[in-house]
């Protein structure tokens, strides 16, 4: 059996707000820890039938990046959902939602920024 590990290091400021996020994985081709501005990690608890989540982002993460980050997570989760369930109809619905989400987000950014 093969064991793989993922390590996540978070540097916090005195108020416990993330300053930096770095991660590495034993099976990664990257030799050094990778920098990230945000992360979302979820675990399924089968006994409670609930998702336990850790969502963190650094002070460097801009609002426009957060919108793109959520769009990409939603969009790629539809592929994962399809592989796991073979439910193409719901996977497509998730993709369509994520496409609508990013269009609305980008439009709101334009309105807010006056551009």
Backbone as JSON Lines, residues from 0, in Angstrom:
{"i":0,"aa":"X","n":[0.84,-1.17,0.0],"ca":[0.0,0.0,0.0],"c":[0.89,1.24,0.0]}
{"i":1,"aa":"X","n":[0.48,2.27,-0.71],"ca":[1.25,3.52,-0.83],"c":[0.63,4.6,0.06]}
{"i":2,"aa":"X","n":[1.46,5.3,0.8],"ca":[0.98,6.39,1.64],"c":[1.38,7.71,1.01]}
{"i":3,"aa":"X","n":[0.44,8.64,0.96],"ca":[0.68,9.98,0.44],"c":[0.27,10.99,1.5]}
{"i":4,"aa":"X","n":[1.04,12.06,1.63],"ca":[0.75,13.08,2.63],"c":[0.69,14.46,2.0]}
{"i":5,"aa":"X","n":[-0.19,15.28,2.52],"ca":[-0.3,16.68,2.14],"c":[-0.07,17.49,3.41]}
{"i":6,"aa":"X","n":[0.83,18.45,3.33],"ca":[1.15,19.3,4.47],"c":[0.75,20.73,4.15]}
{"i":7,"aa":"X","n":[0.09,21.39,5.1],"ca":[-0.35,22.77,4.92],"c":[0.19,23.58,6.1]}
{"i":8,"aa":"X","n":[0.91,24.65,5.79],"ca":[1.45,25.53,6.82],"c":[0.81,26.9,6.69]}
{"i":9,"aa":"X","n":[0.25,27.39,7.78],"ca":[-0.42,28.69,7.82],"c":[0.34,29.58,8.79]}
{"i":10,"aa":"X","n":[0.76,30.75,8.32],"ca":[1.38,31.75,9.18],"c":[0.3,32.75,9.54]}
{"i":11,"aa":"X","n":[0.04,32.92,10.84],"ca":[-1.04,33.8,11.32],"c":[-0.46,35.08,11.92]}
{"i":12,"aa":"X","n":[-1.2,36.18,11.76],"ca":[-0.82,37.41,12.44],"c":[-1.3,37.34,13.89]}
{"i":13,"aa":"X","n":[-1.03,38.36,14.71],"ca":[-1.46,38.31,16.12],"c":[-2.97,38.15,16.32]}
{"i":14,"aa":"X","n":[-3.77,38.57,15.32],"ca":[-5.22,38.42,15.4],"c":[-5.71,37.11,14.8]}
{"i":15,"aa":"X","n":[-4.77,36.23,14.49],"ca":[-5.04,34.91,13.91],"c":[-5.64,34.98,12.51]}
{"i":16,"aa":"X","n":[-5.28,36.03,11.77],"ca":[-5.66,36.16,10.37],"c":[-4.49,35.62,9.54]}
{"i":17,"aa":"X","n":[-4.77,34.75,8.56],"ca":[-3.67,34.17,7.79],"c":[-2.83,35.23,7.05]}
{"i":18,"aa":"X","n":[-1.52,35.16,7.25],"ca":[-0.56,36.0,6.53],"c":[-0.08,35.27,5.29]}
{"i":19,"aa":"X","n":[0.14,33.96,5.44],"ca":[0.59,33.17,4.29],"c":[0.11,31.73,4.44]}
{"i":20,"aa":"X","n":[-0.04,31.09,3.28],"ca":[-0.44,29.68,3.21],"c":[0.55,29.0,2.27]}
{"i":21,"aa":"X","n":[1.16,27.94,2.73],"ca":[2.06,27.13,1.9],"c":[1.66,25.67,2.06]}
{"i":22,"aa":"X","n":[1.78,24.92,0.98],"ca":[1.43,23.5,1.03],"c":[2.41,22.7,0.19]}
{"i":23,"aa":"X","n":[2.52,21.44,0.53],"ca":[3.27,20.52,-0.31],"c":[2.67,19.12,-0.16]}
{"i":24,"aa":"X","n":[2.96,18.3,-1.14],"ca":[2.43,16.94,-1.15],"c":[3.56,15.98,-1.49]}
{"i":25,"aa":"X","n":[3.55,14.83,-0.86],"ca":[4.62,13.87,-1.09],"c":[4.64,13.36,-2.54]}
{"i":26,"aa":"X","n":[3.5,13.33,-3.2],"ca":[3.45,12.84,-4.58],"c":[3.51,13.95,-5.62]}
{"i":27,"aa":"X","n":[3.8,15.17,-5.17],"ca":[3.87,16.31,-6.09],"c":[5.22,16.31,-6.81]}
{"i":28,"aa":"X","n":[5.22,16.85,-8.02],"ca":[6.48,17.0,-8.75],"c":[7.22,18.26,-8.3]}
{"i":29,"aa":"X","n":[6.55,19.14,-7.57],"ca":[7.18,20.36,-7.08],"c":[8.14,20.01,-5.94]}
{"i":30,"aa":"X","n":[9.32,20.59,-6.0],"ca":[10.33,20.29,-4.97],"c":[10.14,21.14,-3.72]}
{"i":31,"aa":"X","n":[9.56,22.35,-3.88],"ca":[9.39,23.26,-2.75],"c":[7.91,23.41,-2.42]}
{"i":32,"aa":"X","n":[7.64,23.88,-1.21],"ca":[6.26,24.16,-0.82],"c":[5.68,25.22,-1.75]}
{"i":33,"aa":"X","n":[4.41,25.07,-2.08],"ca":[3.73,25.97,-2.99],"c":[2.96,27.03,-2.19]}
{"i":34,"aa":"X","n":[3.0,28.27,-2.68],"ca":[2.29,29.36,-2.03],"c":[0.85,29.39,-2.53]}
{"i":35,"aa":"X","n":[-0.06,29.73,-1.64],"ca":[-1.47,29.9,-2.0],"c":[-2.0,31.13,-1.27]}
{"i":36,"aa":"X","n":[-2.99,31.78,-1.87],"ca":[-3.65,32.91,-1.21],"c":[-4.92,32.48,-0.5]}
{"i":37,"aa":"X","n":[-5.44,31.32,-0.87],"ca":[-6.68,30.84,-0.27],"c":[-6.73,29.32,-0.35]}
{"i":38,"aa":"X","n":[-7.55,28.74,0.51],"ca":[-7.75,27.3,0.48],"c":[-9.13,26.96,1.03]}
{"i":39,"aa":"X","n":[-9.68,25.91,0.52],"ca":[-10.93,25.34,1.04],"c":[-10.71,23.84,1.12]}
{"i":40,"aa":"X","n":[-10.88,23.31,2.29],"ca":[-10.66,21.89,2.52],"c":[-11.9,21.33,3.21]}
{"i":41,"aa":"X","n":[-12.38,20.21,2.71],"ca":[-13.59,19.61,3.29],"c":[-13.36,18.13,3.56]}
{"i":42,"aa":"X","n":[-13.87,17.67,4.67],"ca":[-13.85,16.26,5.04],"c":[-15.28,15.81,5.3]}
{"i":43,"aa":"X","n":[-15.6,14.59,4.91],"ca":[-16.92,14.04,5.16],"c":[-16.87,13.2,6.43]}
{"i":44,"aa":"X","n":[-17.74,13.52,7.37],"ca":[-17.86,12.76,8.61],"c":[-19.02,11.78,8.43]}
{"i":45,"aa":"X","n":[-18.72,10.51,8.21],"ca":[-19.79,9.55,7.94],"c":[-20.72,9.29,9.12]}
{"i":46,"aa":"X","n":[-20.22,9.43,10.34],"ca":[-21.1,9.16,11.48],"c":[-22.11,10.28,11.68]}
{"i":47,"aa":"X","n":[-21.69,11.53,11.51],"ca":[-22.61,12.66,11.65],"c":[-23.26,13.05,10.33]}
{"i":48,"aa":"X","n":[-22.74,12.49,9.23],"ca":[-23.21,12.83,7.88],"c":[-23.17,14.34,7.65]}
{"i":49,"aa":"X","n":[-22.0,14.92,7.97],"ca":[-21.79,16.36,7.79],"c":[-20.42,16.59,7.17]}
{"i":50,"aa":"X","n":[-20.32,17.71,6.5],"ca":[-19.03,18.13,5.96],"c":[-18.35,19.04,6.97]}
{"i":51,"aa":"X","n":[-17.11,18.72,7.25],"ca":[-16.29,19.58,8.11],"c":[-15.35,20.33,7.18]}
{"i":52,"aa":"X","n":[-15.33,21.66,7.31],"ca":[-14.59,22.48,6.34],"c":[-13.61,23.42,7.03]}
{"i":53,"aa":"X","n":[-12.55,23.69,6.29],"ca":[-11.6,24.72,6.68],"c":[-11.47,25.64,5.47]}
{"i":54,"aa":"X","n":[-11.89,26.88,5.62],"ca":[-11.8,27.88,4.56],"c":[-10.93,29.01,5.08]}
{"i":55,"aa":"X","n":[-9.81,29.25,4.43],"ca":[-8.89,30.3,4.83],"c":[-8.44,31.1,3.62]}
{"i":56,"aa":"X","n":[-8.19,32.38,3.83],"ca":[-7.59,33.21,2.78],"c":[-6.72,34.26,3.44]}
{"i":57,"aa":"X","n":[-5.69,34.64,2.72],"ca":[-4.73,35.61,3.26],"c":[-5.22,37.03,3.0]}
{"i":58,"aa":"X","n":[-4.54,37.97,3.64],"ca":[-4.85,39.38,3.44],"c":[-4.58,39.81,2.01]}
{"i":59,"aa":"X","n":[-3.73,39.08,1.3],"ca":[-3.37,39.39,-0.09],"c":[-4.47,39.03,-1.08]}
{"i":60,"aa":"X","n":[-5.4,38.18,-0.68],"ca":[-6.44,37.69,-1.6],"c":[-7.4,38.83,-1.92]}
{"i":61,"aa":"X","n":[-7.46,39.19,-3.19],"ca":[-8.33,40.27,-3.64],"c":[-9.73,39.71,-3.93]}
{"i":62,"aa":"X","n":[-10.72,40.58,-3.88],"ca":[-12.11,40.18,-4.09],"c":[-12.28,39.55,-5.47]}
{"i":63,"aa":"X","n":[-11.66,40.13,-6.51],"ca":[-11.8,39.55,-7.85],"c":[-11.19,38.15,-7.91]}
{"i":64,"aa":"X","n":[-10.1,37.94,-7.19],"ca":[-9.5,36.6,-7.14],"c":[-10.41,35.62,-6.4]}
{"i":65,"aa":"X","n":[-11.09,36.09,-5.36],"ca":[-12.0,35.23,-4.6],"c":[-13.14,34.76,-5.5]}
{"i":66,"aa":"X","n":[-13.68,35.67,-6.32],"ca":[-14.75,35.28,-7.23],"c":[-14.29,34.23,-8.22]}
{"i":67,"aa":"X","n":[-13.1,34.42,-8.78],"ca":[-12.56,33.44,-9.73],"c":[-12.27,32.11,-9.04]}
{"i":68,"aa":"X","n":[-11.77,32.19,-7.8],"ca":[-11.48,30.99,-7.02],"c":[-12.75,30.17,-6.8]}
{"i":69,"aa":"X","n":[-13.82,30.84,-6.39],"ca":[-15.08,30.13,-6.17],"c":[-15.64,29.57,-7.48]}
{"i":70,"aa":"X","n":[-15.55,30.34,-8.54],"ca":[-16.02,29.86,-9.84],"c":[-15.28,28.57,-10.21]}
{"i":71,"aa":"X","n":[-13.96,28.6,-10.11],"ca":[-13.19,27.42,-10.5],"c":[-13.48,26.22,-9.59]}
{"i":72,"aa":"X","n":[-13.67,26.47,-8.3],"ca":[-14.03,25.36,-7.41],"c":[-15.38,24.77,-7.79]}
{"i":73,"aa":"X","n":[-16.38,25.64,-7.99],"ca":[-17.71,25.15,-8.35],"c":[-17.68,24.38,-9.67]}
{"i":74,"aa":"X","n":[-16.99,24.94,-10.66],"ca":[-16.94,24.33,-11.99],"c":[-16.26,22.96,-11.93]}
{"i":75,"aa":"X","n":[-15.12,22.88,-11.27],"ca":[-14.4,21.6,-11.22],"c":[-15.06,20.6,-10.28]}
{"i":76,"aa":"X","n":[-15.81,21.08,-9.28],"ca":[-16.55,20.15,-8.43],"c":[-17.62,19.42,-9.24]}
{"i":77,"aa":"X","n":[-18.12,20.04,-10.29],"ca":[-19.11,19.35,-11.12],"c":[-18.48,18.15,-11.83]}
{"i":78,"aa":"X","n":[-17.21,18.28,-12.23],"ca":[-16.51,17.14,-12.83],"c":[-16.31,16.02,-11.8]}
{"i":79,"aa":"X","n":[-15.95,16.4,-10.6],"ca":[-15.77,15.42,-9.53],"c":[-17.1,14.73,-9.22]}
{"i":80,"aa":"X","n":[-18.16,15.51,-9.15],"ca":[-19.5,14.97,-8.89],"c":[-19.87,13.96,-9.98]}
{"i":81,"aa":"X","n":[-19.59,14.3,-11.24],"ca":[-19.9,13.4,-12.35],"c":[-19.12,12.09,-12.23]}
{"i":82,"aa":"X","n":[-17.83,12.19,-11.95],"ca":[-17.02,10.97,-11.8],"c":[-17.51,10.1,-10.65]}
{"i":83,"aa":"X","n":[-17.95,10.75,-9.56],"ca":[-18.36,10.0,-8.37],"c":[-19.76,9.4,-8.48]}
{"i":84,"aa":"X","n":[-20.66,10.1,-9.19],"ca":[-22.07,9.67,-9.21],"c":[-22.57,9.22,-10.57]}
{"i":85,"aa":"X","n":[-21.86,9.6,-11.62],"ca":[-22.29,9.33,-13.01],"c":[-23.59,10.06,-13.36]}
{"i":86,"aa":"X","n":[-23.96,11.07,-12.57],"ca":[-25.18,11.83,-12.82],"c":[-24.85,13.05,-13.68]}
{"i":87,"aa":"X","n":[-24.92,12.84,-15.0],"ca":[-24.55,13.88,-15.95],"c":[-25.49,15.09,-15.9]}
{"i":88,"aa":"X","n":[-26.76,14.83,-15.64],"ca":[-27.73,15.92,-15.62],"c":[-27.42,16.92,-14.48]}
{"i":89,"aa":"X","n":[-27.18,16.4,-13.29],"ca":[-26.87,17.29,-12.17],"c":[-25.49,17.92,-12.31]}
{"i":90,"aa":"X","n":[-24.54,17.2,-12.88],"ca":[-23.21,17.77,-13.11],"c":[-23.3,18.94,-14.07]}
{"i":91,"aa":"X","n":[-24.11,18.8,-15.12],"ca":[-24.3,19.9,-16.06],"c":[-25.0,21.08,-15.39]}
{"i":92,"aa":"X","n":[-25.97,20.79,-14.53],"ca":[-26.65,21.86,-13.79],"c":[-25.65,22.64,-12.92]}
{"i":93,"aa":"X","n":[-24.72,21.92,-12.29],"ca":[-23.69,22.58,-11.49],"c":[-22.79,23.45,-12.36]}
{"i":94,"aa":"X","n":[-22.41,22.96,-13.54],"ca":[-21.58,23.76,-14.46],"c":[-22.33,25.0,-14.91]}
{"i":95,"aa":"X","n":[-23.59,24.84,-15.24],"ca":[-24.39,25.98,-15.67],"c":[-24.51,27.02,-14.55]}
{"i":96,"aa":"X","n":[-24.71,26.54,-13.32],"ca":[-24.77,27.45,-12.19],"c":[-23.45,28.21,-12.05]}
{"i":97,"aa":"X","n":[-22.34,27.51,-12.14],"ca":[-21.04,28.16,-11.96],"c":[-20.78,29.18,-13.07]}
{"i":98,"aa":"X","n":[-21.22,28.91,-14.28],"ca":[-21.08,29.87,-15.38],"c":[-21.91,31.13,-15.1]}
{"i":99,"aa":"X","n":[-23.15,30.92,-14.64],"ca":[-23.99,32.07,-14.28],"c":[-23.41,32.84,-13.1]}
{"i":100,"aa":"X","n":[-22.85,32.13,-12.14],"ca":[-22.23,32.75,-10.97],"c":[-21.12,33.71,-11.39]}
{"i":101,"aa":"X","n":[-20.21,33.23,-12.25],"ca":[-19.06,34.08,-12.6],"c":[-19.5,35.26,-13.46]}
{"i":102,"aa":"X","n":[-20.49,35.09,-14.29],"ca":[-21.0,36.21,-15.09],"c":[-21.58,37.29,-14.18]}
{"i":103,"aa":"X","n":[-22.39,36.88,-13.21],"ca":[-22.97,37.84,-12.26],"c":[-21.9,38.49,-11.39]}
{"i":104,"aa":"X","n":[-20.92,37.7,-10.97],"ca":[-19.84,38.25,-10.15],"c":[-19.06,39.3,-10.92]}
{"i":105,"aa":"X","n":[-18.69,38.98,-12.15],"ca":[-17.91,39.93,-12.96],"c":[-18.71,41.2,-13.24]}
{"i":106,"aa":"X","n":[-20.01,41.04,-13.5],"ca":[-20.86,42.22,-13.74],"c":[-20.93,43.08,-12.49]}
{"i":107,"aa":"X","n":[-21.04,42.46,-11.32],"ca":[-21.09,43.21,-10.07],"c":[-19.76,43.93,-9.83]}
{"i":108,"aa":"X","n":[-18.65,43.31,-10.18],"ca":[-17.35,43.95,-10.03],"c":[-17.25,45.19,-10.91]}
{"i":109,"aa":"X","n":[-17.74,45.1,-12.11],"ca":[-17.71,46.24,-13.03],"c":[-18.56,47.37,-12.46]}
{"i":110,"aa":"X","n":[-19.75,47.04,-11.96],"ca":[-20.64,48.05,-11.38],"c":[-20.0,48.69,-10.16]}
{"i":111,"aa":"X","n":[-19.44,47.89,-9.28],"ca":[-18.84,48.4,-8.04],"c":[-17.6,49.26,-8.32]}
{"i":112,"aa":"X","n":[-16.83,48.87,-9.32],"ca":[-15.59,49.57,-9.62],"c":[-15.77,50.72,-10.6]}
{"i":113,"aa":"X","n":[-16.99,50.86,-11.11],"ca":[-17.29,51.96,-12.01],"c":[-16.59,51.89,-13.35]}
{"i":114,"aa":"X","n":[-16.16,50.69,-13.72],"ca":[-15.45,50.55,-15.0],"c":[-16.37,50.02,-16.07]}
